[in-house]
């Protein structure tokens, strides 16, 4: 179950224990790399940073020079239009890369903010490029990460264009809460770290529609919801 991260946990998460002992190394850029390759990768990490809930990692228009890897917690990325309306484009969990939106223009086009207290490892992009020339595994992992981002974006477009509100909420529970946050470990009880508004922004419906969809899925016997606590009463629907 997801819980609010305590200060002690955040401090331990920033300890320089090296990538080999990191709890996120099975989903990070170091996945399946040799011990020697992981050691080289650890040395190019510029710094680890605590991002408190509600605080930004970077903002639209800021200079791009680092790739950030989520070590602990959950962050979101969003775009704000000229009318000041925020559109949420992604959630980022341990092992996810952030900041790739700035590679082309050398500046970020999204805002990034922590949903819960989080820790990121920040690596100069120039050093990643240098190391890629010496490590085929790192190169492949980085390409896969970029490909995964494109794939998720395409899936989200399809979701918004083809699914009704109830189907979108099931998609969110399955793909964000279970697959991404829990690492595909289905469990009956889940604490939802996002607000109803954030969920609505991501699946493209209003906060009121989210509430109606939760009520609809509860009536169908799929789940029960109490505040941020979600009980999956019919887990087979989400596998």
C-alpha positions in Angstrom: 0.0 0.0 0.0 1.3 3.5 -0.8 1.9 5.6 2.2 3.1 9.2 2.9 6.9 9.1 2.9 8.5 10.0 6.2 11.4 12.4 6.5 13.7 9.6 7.7 12.9 7.5 4.6 13.6 10.4 2.3 17.0 11.0 3.9 17.9 7.3 3.6 16.8 7.4 0.0 19.3 10.1 -0.7 22.2 8.3 0.9 25.0 7.5 -1.6 24.6 3.7 -1.5 25.3 3.4 -5.2 23.1 2.1 -8.0 23.7 -1.6 -7.2 21.8 -1.3 -3.9 19.1 1.0 -5.2 15.5 -0.3 -4.9 14.7 1.1 -8.3 17.7 -0.4 -10.3 15.5 -3.1 -11.9 13.5 -0.4 -13.7 16.2 2.3 -14.1 18.6 2.9 -16.9 20.9 0.4 -15.2 18.6 -2.5 -15.7 20.5 -5.7 -16.7 23.8 -3.9 -16.9 27.0 -5.6 -15.6 28.4 -4.6 -12.2 31.2 -2.7 -13.9 28.8 -0.8 -16.1 26.6 0.1 -13.1 29.7 1.3 -11.2 30.5 3.6 -14.2 26.9 4.9 -14.3 26.9 5.7 -10.5 29.9 8.0 -11.0 28.1 10.3 -13.5 25.1 11.0 -11.1 25.5 14.7 -10.4 23.2 14.8 -7.3 20.2 13.3 -5.6 17.5 15.7 -4.6 14.4 15.6 -2.3 11.3 17.1 -3.9 8.7 17.7 -1.3 5.0 17.2 -2.1 3.7 20.1 -4.3 7.2 21.4 -5.1 8.6 21.5 -8.6 11.6 19.6 -10.1 11.6 21.9 -13.2 9.2 24.2 -15.0 8.3 25.0 -18.6 10.9 27.2 -20.1 13.7 26.3 -17.7 17.0 25.2 -19.2 17.5 21.5 -20.0 20.8 20.0 -19.0 19.9 17.0 -16.8 18.0 13.7 -17.1 16.2 12.9 -13.8 15.5 9.4 -12.6 12.8 8.9 -10.0 14.4 7.0 -7.1 11.5 7.3 -4.6 8.0 8.7 -4.7 5.7 9.9 -7.6 5.8 13.0 -9.7 3.6 14.4 -12.4 4.3 16.4 -15.6 1.8 18.8 -17.1 1.4 21.5 -19.7 -0.4 24.8 -19.0 -2.2 26.5 -21.9 -2.5 30.2 -22.6 -5.7 30.3 -20.6 -3.9 29.0 -17.6 -5.6 25.6 -17.7 -3.3 22.7 -16.7 -3.3 19.5 -18.7 -1.6 16.5 -17.0 0.4 14.5 -19.4 2.1 11.8 -17.2 2.9 10.3 -13.9 6.4 9.3 -13.0 7.3 6.5 -10.6 10.6 4.9 -9.5 12.9 4.0 -12.4 11.2 6.5 -14.8 13.2 9.1 -16.6 12.1 12.7 -16.5 13.2 15.7 -18.4 13.4 14.2 -21.9 10.9 16.8 -23.1 13.8 19.3 -23.2 16.3 17.3 -25.4 15.3 18.9 -28.7 14.7 22.6 -27.7 17.3 22.6 -24.8 14.5 23.8 -22.6 11.6 22.1 -20.9 8.1 22.3 -22.3 6.4 20.8 -19.2 6.1 21.5 -15.5 7.2 18.7 -13.2 5.8 18.6 -9.6 5.9 16.0 -6.8 2.6 14.4 -5.9 4.1 12.9 -2.8 7.5 13.5 -1.2 10.0 12.1 -3.7 13.7 11.7 -4.5 15.3 11.9 -7.9 18.8 11.2 -9.2 19.9 13.9 -11.6 22.5 13.1 -14.3 24.0 15.6 -16.8 22.7 14.7 -20.3 26.1 15.2 -21.8 27.6 12.6 -19.5 24.8 10.1 -20.4 25.7 10.6 -24.1 29.4 10.1 -23.4 28.7 6.9 -21.5 26.3 5.6 -24.1 29.2 5.5 -26.5 30.9 2.9 -24.2 27.9 0.9 -23.2 25.5 -0.8 -25.6 23.3 -1.8 -22.7 22.9 1.7 -21.5 22.2 2.9 -25.1 19.5 0.2 -25.5 17.9 1.0 -22.1 17.8 4.7 -22.9 16.2 4.1 -26.3 13.7 1.7 -24.7 12.8 4.4 -22.1 12.2 7.0 -24.9 10.2 4.4 -26.9 8.1 3.6 -23.8 7.2 7.3 -23.4 6.0 7.5 -27.0 4.0 4.3 -26.6 2.3 5.5 -23.4 1.4 8.8 -25.1 -0.1 6.9 -28.1 -2.1 4.6 -25.8 -3.4 7.6 -23.9 -4.6 9.3 -27.1 -6.4 6.1 -28.0 -7.9 5.9 -24.5 -9.3 9.4 -24.7 -10.7 8.9 -28.2 -12.3 5.5 -27.8 -13.2 4.9 -24.2 -16.1 6.1 -22.1 -15.5 7.6 -18.6 -15.9 4.3 -16.7 -13.5 2.5 -19.1 -11.0 5.3 -18.7 -11.0 5.0 -15.0 -10.5 1.2 -15.2 -7.6 2.0 -17.6 -6.1 4.4 -15.0 -6.4 1.9 -12.2 -4.8 -0.9 -14.2 -2.1 1.0 -16.0 -1.1 3.7 -13.5 -2.0 2.3 -10.0 -1.3 -1.4 -10.7 1.2 -1.6 -13.5 3.2 1.5 -13.0 3.0 2.3 -9.3 2.7 -1.2 -7.8 5.0 -2.8 -10.5 2.2 -5.1 -11.7 1.7 -6.6 -8.2 -2.0 -6.7 -8.0 -3.4 -6.2 -4.5 -6.9 -5.7 -3.2 -6.1 -2.5 -1.2 -4.5 0.5 -2.8 -4.0 4.1 -1.6 -4.5 6.6 -4.4 -1.8 9.2 -4.2 -3.4 11.5 -6.8 -6.3 13.9 -6.3 -9.6 13.4 -8.1 -8.8 16.5 -10.2 -5.4 15.0 -11.2 -7.0 11.7 -12.3 -9.6 13.7 -14.3 -6.9 15.8 -16.0 -5.0 12.7 -17.0 -8.0 10.7 -18.4 -9.7 13.8 -19.9 -12.9 14.1 -17.8 -14.1 16.4 -15.1 -13.7 15.9 -11.3 -17.5 15.3 -11.1 -17.4 12.7 -13.8 -14.6 10.9 -11.9 -16.8 10.7 -8.8 -19.7 9.4 -10.9 -17.5 6.7 -12.5 -16.2 5.6 -9.1 -19.9 5.3 -8.0 -20.7 3.4 -11.2 -17.9 0.9 -10.8 -18.8 0.5 -7.1 -22.4 -0.3 -8.1 -21.1 -2.9 -10.6 -19.2 -4.6 -7.8 -15.7 -3.8 -9.2 -14.4 -1.7 -6.3 -15.1 0.2 -3.2 -13.6 3.6 -2.5 -13.3 5.5 0.8 -11.5 8.8 0.4 -8.0 7.8 -1.0 -8.4 4.2 -0.1 -9.4 1.9 -3.0 -10.5 -1.7 -2.5 -10.6 -3.9 -5.6 -13.5 -6.2 -4.9 -13.2 -7.8 -8.4 -9.5 -8.0 -9.1 -9.9 -10.0 -12.3 -11.3 -6.9 -14.0 -7.9 -5.2 -13.5 -5.5 -7.9 -14.5 
